[in-house]
């Protein structure tokens, strides 16, 4: 009678130890990976114009996703960055982008960030992609940047 009890117990113990080892190995493989981070399928050169904490947070998030990110905090820095000629996308408030969008930088795509739905309706008349500051998350910025870069690679 002890043999019939001992044999199933040994079988269960053997299977359970394999399962623990397997899950332990999977856990170790995944260590250090954040599944909440997004990856940019087409990394580009992004310039963020703004001196706010949210602009710095956005720059850090875009850099973690794989984009090369520059931040300009004043008009002089902005002009210096744009003159380099390697910027693909500029993200700035809608009012700042209106001042930037001139004939000197026609190869750059502009992603305006608006503050309200009324401003969004106006901005969408001039820009293909418009982001709303109070509701857009990093994934929306990444999606808009990806679309711009994809459209440029198809056209160019």
N, C-alpha and C positions, 0 to 999 in steps of 0.2 A: 504494500500500500504506500509506503514511503517513496518507492521508486516512481510510481505514477504521479505523485505530487511533486517530487524533486525534478523530474524531467521537464514538465511544462514551466516550472519556475526558472530553471536554467536557460531554457529557450527564450523566455520573456526577458530575462536579464541580459542575455547576449544581444538580442534585437534592440533593447533599450539603450545599451551602451553604444551601439553603432549609430543610433539616431541622435544621441547627444553629441557624439563626435562630429557627425555630419553637420548638425546645426551650428556647432561651435566653429567649424571651419568656414561655413558660410558667413557667420558673423564676423570672423576675422577678415575675410576677403572684403567685406563691405565697410570696414572701419575706415573712417576718414572721408567717406564719400557723402556728400550732402545731396539728397535726392530732391531738394527744393530749389536747387540752382538750375538755371536755364543755360543752354549752350547755343551760341550763335552759329547756324549752319554756314553762313557767309560772313566771316568777320570783316569789318571795315574800319575805316578811320573816322571816328565820331568826335565832333567838337561840341561841347556843352557850354553855352554862354549863360553865366549867372554866378552870383556870389553867395547864394543861399545854401543852407545846410541840405535842403532837398536836392539841389543841383550836385553837390558833392556826393550825396548818397546814390543818386542816379549814376554818376560817373563810376563809382565803385562797383555798382551792380553790373553795369555794362562791361566794365573791364573784367570782372569775374566770369562773364559769359563768353569772353574771347575777343571782344572788340578792342582796338587800340583807341584809347580815350584821352582827349585833351580837354582842359577846362580853361576858359577865358573869363576873367572876373571884371575886366574893364575894357573900354574901346581900344586902347593901345595894344593890349595882349590879344584881343580878338583880331585886329588887323594883322598883327605879326603871325598869328596862326593861319589865317586865311591866305596870306601872301606865300606861305610855304608851298601851297598848291597840292598837298596830299590829303586834304580833307574830303571825305565822301558825303557826309551828312552833318548838318548843323542843327542842333536842338536848342531852342531858345523860346522865350515867351513870344507870343504873337506880335506884340508891339515892337519888341527888339528885332524880330525877323523882318518886319516891314522896313526898318531902317537899313538892314543888311543886304536885302535882296536887290542887288544892282547888277549891271551888265559886266562888272569886273569878274564876278564869280559865277558864271553861268554853268559850270560843270558841277557845282555843289547842289545837293538836294537839301531843302529846308524842311524841317519838321516843327511847325509852330505848336506851342503849348498854350491853350486858351484857358481862361478862368471861368467861363460860363457857357451855357448852351447858346445864348444869343451871339456871343463872340465866335463860337464854333460855326454857326450858320454863316457868318460873314467870312470867316477864314476859309471855309470849304469852297468858296467861290474862286479863290486864287490858288489854293494848295490841294494837292491830291490826298495827302494824309494830314490829319489834324488830331492832336492829342489833347484830352481834357485833364487838367492838372489834378482836380480833386477826386477823380475816379479811375484814372489809368494806372495800372500796375506795370511792373517791369516787363511782363510778358507782352503788353501792348506796345511798349516802346520797341522791344526786340522784334515784334512782328512787323511794325511799320518800317524799321530799319532794314529788315530782311527784304521786304517788298521793294523798297527803293533800290537796294543793291542788286536784287534779282532783275528788276526792270532795266537797270543800267547795263548789266552783263548781257542781257538779251539784245538791247539796242546797240551796244558797242561792240 
